Amino acid sequence: MNEDAFVLLDHPDRTRGVTDRGSIYAVSDGVSTVAEGQWASHLTVSRMSQFFDAGTAGSQEAMAQLLSEIDWEIRGERKGRAACTVAVAWVFEGQVHVFQVGDSHILRVRGGDVSRLTVTESTTGRKLDHFLGMGPAVSEVMQVETHPVEPGDALFLVTDGVTEHVSMEDFAACWSTAQGDPASCTQSILASVSRAQGGDDATVIGVLIL
């Protein structure tokens, strides 16, 4: 069962006539050690779509509040039987606002150099400590940061099934081979995961800043 989910909220039909909410990209990975991880990840991206279509203007506070509300809904609906990680990139006004809970990640490629905009969440052994569905403390562990973006930058959002097998150097090599094509780079990254025979779900979103 694939417990990953993703959403790309940048289609002209969704953004036409609105100039201040930018574009939202997100990946969510359902936690496999609970019964309904897939439900949690799909709920998360569904709520993202509803939030964006409501016309909410871009702000860190609005997204952080949404993620806290999703955490509350996961706990209320499934009472400890569902959880997921999430990484969100909200691009507007020349910046990318990054939100992370768990071990899904966002990378930025600029001029061939790859940097990770999210941090590795703390773990105890193999146990995942931070996730949507953990409770009120999610607001304390949520990473919220802002980074500049420039035309020609690329963003890659990935679940841990990717970062477990693909290093930063591998990402840079894939980007170089793809010659600036995010779709081609995405396929190359997934091929690397396949060659490593990764057992976890692997999701990659590639975004080019125009």
Order of alpha helices (4+ residues) and beta strands (2+ residues): beta-alpha-beta-alpha-alpha-beta-beta-beta-beta-beta-beta-alpha-beta-beta-alpha-alpha-alpha-beta
